[in-house]
Amino acid sequence: MATVPNGDTSYVLLSAAHNEEANIGRTLETVVRQNAQPKRWIIASDNSSDRTDEIIGEFASRHNFIEFVQVKRPAGRNFAAKVLALREGYKRLHGSEYGFIGNLDADVVLEPSYFQDLRQRMMEAPSLGISSGAIYEEENGQFQPRAHNRVYSVPHAAQLVRRACYEDIGGYAILKFGGEDTHATTSARMKGWEVKSFQDLKIYHQRHTGNTAGQLRGAFRQGQMEYHLGYDFVFEMLKCMGRMKEQPFFVAGFMRMVGFLWPYIKMDDRTVSDEFVAFIRREQRNRLSSVFASHRMEPRA
């Protein structure tokens, strides 16, 4: 395990954006206004067909640390497209010196001190490989912390990765049903790094939750994703049962369970290694043991 190479404390950012004209302007503004701006920010427009490219290009023309990459691919839903776009952006960093590399989603807003504070905390903890703040989402006109924020679960939306850790885990994995954030943090722990989200650092998620049909599709896809990441069967079933109390009541948790069971029944091959599956299941069983020991029935994911 290594620390920041040569004492370099600078950071760079990668973003992938697909048809984000409604949100990306605020995300661009939030980085421009950071107390400590990134050394470079590579934004890959993932086959956007709206004004996303125009908005990014306008900001890039005024701020020389912003670099714009257009990524073309066949149209259609593709959960691996985001990571493919990020990897295209990462190629532009070849030969660059930096201590930290971050991912920033194209639909979030941050406080001006966000990256300065996050980077400082990582510099104070050399074993901390991946960190972020906590997700806040709008509810009844006010931003509230997301119900499933956890200290040990680092959201991909606005995170920093120590460069040595990023190289240890091979960057973000290309996964058919997504889950690159879970894969990255689990892989980091496998390599001996610590991961942590700081609940006092706020990530304001701008995208509103879709309609019920969209939520159910998302729940089904979440179950598929967790199967392909190798989640423990008992852990997943208990978690889905716990999610049944969320809106839309019962059906969201049920669809997540169906999404997990369908590839399980078909015995679909997973793209993650057997070592990864064994590690994540061991972590989940340990969490279950802690839950049962404290008389709490819902597992934390």
Secondary structure, 3 states (H helix, E strand, C coil): CCCCHHHCCCEEEEEEECCCCCCHHHHHHHHHCCCCCCCEEEEEEECCCCCHHHHHHHHHHHCCCEEEEEECCCCCCCCCHHHHHHHHHHHCCCCCCCCEEEEECCCEEECCCHHHHHHHHHHHCCCEEEEEEEEEEEECCEEEECCCCECCECCCCEEEEEHHHHHHHCCCCCCCCCCHHHHHHHHHHHCCCEEEEEEEEEEEECCCCCCHHHHHHHHHHHHHHHHHCCCCHHHHHHHHHHHCCCCCCCHHHHHHHHHHHHHHHHCCCCCCCHHHHHHHHHHHHHHHHHHHHCCCCCCCC
